[in-house]
């Protein structure tokens, strides 16, 4: 029986699109559910049902090996099984005449008509070309992509005690530089194709999109739930995200239920973290004899004849665990998944902990005759962090565990902490951990609703609504015994901050192929986003009767801190961003490919005169391998040339009111009634002309595949130029109320080459070796720092402090040099009195005068190196033998400099008797050298390293009895070894921000991790 | 299926409506004022902002620049500690340069003061002369700070939108005079807690007196040409300003000397005509004790949180001026063997430090050098350097104890860890005692004596209240200068006095380490900070730098 339902037409005239006068008017005729070919036949129950049969079969690959764990489903039902260890399956109650669908990761889906006995051969996916690549607002097959996009599948992601997707990606994507710390509460820094802004934080990081929801928090996603990550690297790929995309876009896709039998998956690991390397400090005896032999003294109140290993006192073996349980399943029309994740990471420094719970639920169904695709997703997470004091001026556990004198005890005989409180910047690290609490609890909830409506074949309307709410509660308590709150009888501080984000995206997709060769894709959409951040308050009190209640009862305090700092300066800041975007793809015969995108973005953060900006891109690709003259060579399986140019912007990392004149509290005075009240004044200069940073990127790439695609790869060159850089420029107070104005001035360029190669050197029935190598080189140059209105010759950064070196800077941003340019004194050895001398420079020319000095001035500095690596490398090897897999992943950086400020600080001759020294102090320093600790190129070290960052051995048991579909275990070691000449703790120092390449005292020790993981599928 | 049809139409209309209306980017600012509140209390709070901008500089950088560049004190280093790129040493040996970060902070503080005054003048353009007078007076005061320290500075019109040029120092001086005179009669004559630290008629007159006394310095066609005997046409005006203040009867020398500078000082002090109020919690910036107290003497005056720097020391010859028997001002410094203090009184409990013989002196290398000793901290008059290039006195106990220490601004023992080094001592800027001594000096320099006052009678008013011997004849100019040293030590006027007396180039302390400084008269004004020149690229550096 057939029945057609004609719904009708809706005619929409003249869509007014923008308020700025950019209207585009169109007539959109939408034939709703009208096309006759879309009429869905109602399937009648037939008499065939009584002819159920039993099907037995075997699934093999093209090489003839059996495929274990392949899913076999009777089409349109939930009747399914998984192939056993011999690749065999058996299904009962199968209606004859129905179809079986057989699927397995890495193979193309097969559909066969049922027969009592079947042998099914699965064809391998042509993984490279048929791979689905997620692009902004849609997806396409790899072969149709015209821009630079790297996809990393779950099984390729890094394995370790990781809470952040950036850690999973380290070394996997060329051009993506990730640096991480072993601190469980630290966030890794991540930059793509070089820094292109002078602002830090979110302004420098890629933009994250999770399951199509832009700009949401990553901490609601457990690494176990990630299906794949796509990194959009060039502007032609990112331009569709316009103003948010200047630093690349990272799209995370989470696991969803698949059709077939409900599947329950449990994965867990336990990991043991040990400090991989500590700075070797002097023992009590060695220190004492060295000091005394050099005619220097030890304060007897320090030397209590102990030999305390302060590092040992504050360190431990960190035990971390992770449990993730998920259920998923579904039918053709409806699928679902849900998961619970528990993660606990205990750092190697006592008192540093992170604990997180995540719950997710996803449901999706098709309705309205399969034309409306509805899905709901909810993610909730609770994170708890404990941190230990890590402040400037020596008040850091990571600093104090090195500098504290070894012959002092942890505690006095009366049980109180040993402290030497009259020595400034000197803190017992064990007391720092025990007498101070820094506990943060954050809760996030994020919900998404999506609807996709197929209007006519090929034309789809998509709507996505997302809401995210985040609550951060920080609690601090410095006890009455804490030196951090000396004389205060206990100090407590609590703050509570809420952040909220609302997103609506809607877009139309149209995809169709005409005459089999003209493939056309059109997309147009609208996005509205409002972030209301920093909505909170704080209270800071002190003077308690005892430490018993810590921060729990603020009312017991006798003193309230009434300064602005005490109240925390939390100001609700609402940022609204509105965008209109469109994309067109066209390909002829999958041979000539073209793509153009256009996005118009508005942001309330910018000055009234410049709130809107347009970001276009265009790209072309030519699949040479489809041309007969290449095909006839019989060399290339794939050869594609790509090129494009796009413009993206950067409006992230802002206070929403940056361009607005605001007034606030500036101080206190006594008013005419004799009352002490606040004074009011402007707290920011307005800049109504503040506008978007614009990044233009040219990209050219070549993708290739040889030997039946066993060797594939790509080479890319890019040239990225950012102008109108936003920075807080110093301005003359003769005109402005403030010394600084947030304005658009400078320019930065990044040029680079990236090289990726994937190869399968060995492939036999039982043994496969796959290897992936990526190399990237980026050259970062600050092109301009001035314009007609604002000018600075340079920006001095990295005031690392240290005795006698307040306000002595170690880095400088200047035209023609990269961010992270070291600008330091130049060490010239020792003078005849054994004191370090430094080259003098002419104040006018900057050239060396030939003289040296023991008292260098700021004008005696010179360019001494760059923190930017010349080459970054990621090299993955995967060996599979039957059920065993062995993964070895190397990662490295070459040609960069690190300022080893810790070494300088711990080599201060003048600290004799007051702070500990490095064990090799006597060999590397002269006792006469009172300048031993002066930061200069003497402490600038080569930061090159190669690390075996991951070595993992896994075994897949396959199906175990009737209960377990699959069981895998793996043993992993992270940071197995590091080859480097760097003398500090670890050469992987933060390369984000404006002061990359600094290792200065407060460094969390790098760990080596051993983990055992188990994954069971029921 | 009609129902479905309607639903789709509704859905589509909704979508289209969203499309058309959602391009609005005007977001409410809910958490900050985008318009200044205009209640009476708010306007008072806005106007009061004119007193804030120089507070930070006054408490540290201004104080150091005025004090370390004179014979009062020296900024040493102890081993590597507190060399800090030579910022203190530069002041002490007179070879400062434009990169010395004290200068930028001073400039920016005063310049922000001027722009703040201008913005508020604009805002209150309809206001009465009475409303505007304090703002114009403070604007003149900030110009005075800039002019006194940096010479040629821009005269800032209310409506400056482009980078103005710097005006000749003499013109700035005349501009300050005219602004002050214009505002003077509209200012309040009330002196109370409500007008404390604010521009009153008497603050205005005290500033005019200071301007007139230094008139010859400020109006010299070149700062290097000024001599102590340069003619000053404004001396009688100086006396007139002093007289108006004296006649008001609102100020007196009734407070005992040391009490005036304690952390609990304030509007009750009858001697203070104008002061910068400080509060360890809310009005921060006053940090003298941080630099004066010994590095080993953290808890000498009471248990405090912040460890002192201890790198500023009194120069011996300056301390020698405190030689009058019975003079309360002799208590401004602590010398010799040290004791614990409590409640502003020295106790009889010695301040002991446990150390070793070698810890006391790093040069002591005998076999018993590591034997423990109990040493009573003892300040020595002399300061001996281990290294002239860094003014290093050594970081041993002996080096830390060299040089006497000012406790005139008594350490604030109530500052907690959160407040760090901040003290609640208000800093007097114009004092009644200064008015008396300025009048005496003006008469000695040739002004007509008025109201029956003589230099002797004026000086004896001072001598009397500090319980020092009275003088029996008119003092000489040099004796006035010495009296000023005793009276205003650590109050940031010494540089101004020495320049007026032509003695800024004299040899003292460690200035021999930079002998060229004895003839570099251009150092009577500081260079404009590099950071300031970077943002005002149309300006030239002061000559000589």
Interface residues (C-beta under 8 A of the other chain):
Chain A: X5 X7 X8 X10 X12 X15 X16 X17 X18 X19 X20 X30 X32 X292 X295 X296 X297 X298 X299 X300 X301 X421 X422 X423 X424 X425 X461 X463 X478 X483 X484 X485 X486 X487 X488 X491 X504 X506 X526 X528 X530 X535 X540 X542 X561 X562 X563 X570 X571 X572 X573 X574 X575 X576 X578 X602 X603 X604 X611 X656 X657 X660 X661 X662 X663 X664 X666 X667 X668 X669 X670 X671 X672 X673 X674 X676 X677 X678 X679 X680 X681 X682 X683 X730 X731 X732 X733 X734 X735 X736 X737 X738 X739 X791 X792 X793 X803 X804 X805 X806 X807 X808 X854 X855 X857 X858 X859 X908 X909 X910 X913 X930 X931 X933
Chain B: X1 X4 X5 X8 X9 X12 X15 X16 X18 X19 X20 X22 X23 X24 X25 X26 X27 X28 X29 X30 X31 X32 X33 X34 X35 X36 X37 X41 X42 X44 X45 X46 X48 X49 X51 X52 X55 X77 X79 X80 X81 X82 X83 X84 X85 X86 X87 X97 X99 X101 X108 X111 X112 X114 X115 X116 X119 X154 X156 X160 X161 X162 X163 X164 X193 X194 X196 X197 X267 X277 X279 X281 X282 X283 X295 X296 X298 X299 X303 X304 X305 X306 X307 X308 X354 X355 X356 X357 X358 X359 X362 X363 X365 X369 X370 X372 X387 X389 X390 X392 X395 X396 X415 X416 X417 X418 X531 X532 X534 X535 X536 X537
